[in-house]
Amino acid sequence: MDAHRVNAPRKLVSEEIFGEVEYFITHKHDELNRMFAYIRKIDKYEEDDYGQIYFNRFGSFQFIEVIGIDRCVGCFKIENLFYILDRERI
């Protein structure tokens, strides 16, 4: 990427990921404030016959810029699977 170039524009990658927010932090650099979320990602998820997303475990932790958070979803557990309630998929 362009990490070695000081004034390179950001190249945002758009991908749909799900995770659980652990906490938020703000960072000020060159008079510019940014907010980040430290999330526990869901690395692998699947879709059942009814279109509901489910997974069996959380994955690694990652910082993401809050501008990249599109919506909030809910999770609930049935036996050993976690289901994601996403209003956009209902």
C-alpha positions as CSV (number, residue, x, y, z in Angstrom):
1,M,0.0,0.0,0.0
2,D,1.0,3.6,0.5
3,A,2.0,3.5,4.2
4,H,5.5,4.8,3.4
5,R,4.0,8.0,1.7
6,V,3.2,10.6,4.2
7,N,0.5,12.5,2.3
8,A,-1.0,9.5,0.4
9,P,-4.8,9.5,0.4
10,R,-6.5,6.7,2.3
11,K,-7.7,3.7,0.3
12,L,-10.7,2.3,2.1
13,V,-11.5,-1.3,1.5
14,S,-15.2,-2.1,1.6
15,E,-16.1,-5.5,3.0
16,E,-18.9,-6.8,5.1
17,I,-17.6,-8.0,8.4
18,F,-19.4,-8.7,11.7
19,G,-18.0,-8.3,15.1
20,E,-18.5,-7.2,18.7
21,V,-17.2,-3.8,19.8
22,E,-15.0,-4.0,22.9
23,Y,-14.4,-0.3,23.2
24,F,-14.0,3.0,21.3
25,I,-10.9,5.3,21.3
26,T,-10.2,8.7,19.8
27,H,-6.8,9.6,18.3
28,K,-5.6,13.1,17.4
29,H,-2.9,13.5,14.9
30,D,-1.9,16.7,13.0
31,E,-5.0,18.4,14.5
32,L,-7.3,15.7,13.0
33,N,-9.4,13.6,15.3
34,R,-10.3,10.1,14.4
35,M,-12.4,7.5,16.3
36,F,-11.6,3.8,16.2
37,A,-13.4,0.8,17.5
38,Y,-11.6,-2.3,18.9
39,I,-13.7,-5.2,17.7
40,R,-13.7,-8.9,18.1
41,K,-14.3,-10.1,14.5
42,I,-16.3,-13.0,13.3
43,D,-13.8,-14.6,10.9
44,K,-16.1,-17.2,9.4
45,Y,-19.9,-17.1,9.2
46,E,-22.5,-19.0,7.2
47,E,-26.1,-18.6,6.1
48,D,-28.8,-21.1,6.9
49,D,-31.7,-22.2,4.7
50,Y,-33.8,-19.2,5.9
51,G,-31.1,-16.6,5.1
52,Q,-30.0,-16.0,8.7
53,I,-26.3,-15.6,9.4
54,Y,-24.7,-17.8,12.1
55,F,-21.2,-18.6,13.4
56,N,-19.8,-20.8,16.1
57,R,-17.0,-18.7,17.6
58,F,-15.5,-15.3,17.6
59,G,-12.1,-14.7,15.9
60,S,-9.3,-12.2,16.3
61,F,-9.4,-8.6,17.5
62,Q,-8.9,-5.7,15.1
63,F,-9.1,-1.9,15.1
64,I,-11.4,-0.3,12.6
65,E,-12.2,3.3,11.9
66,V,-15.7,4.1,13.2
67,I,-16.5,5.7,9.8
68,G,-16.6,2.2,8.5
69,I,-19.4,1.0,10.9
70,D,-22.5,0.7,8.8
71,R,-25.1,-0.6,11.3
72,C,-25.6,-2.3,14.6
73,V,-26.8,-5.9,14.7
74,G,-27.7,-8.2,17.6
75,C,-26.5,-11.7,18.5
76,F,-28.1,-14.6,20.3
77,K,-27.0,-18.1,21.1
78,I,-28.8,-21.3,20.4
79,E,-26.9,-24.4,21.7
80,N,-23.4,-24.0,20.3
81,L,-24.2,-21.5,17.5
82,F,-24.5,-17.7,17.5
83,Y,-27.1,-16.1,15.3
84,I,-26.9,-12.6,14.0
85,L,-30.1,-10.5,13.8
86,D,-29.6,-8.1,10.9
87,R,-32.6,-5.9,10.0
88,E,-31.3,-5.5,6.5
89,R,-31.6,-9.3,5.9
90,I,-35.1,-9.7,7.3
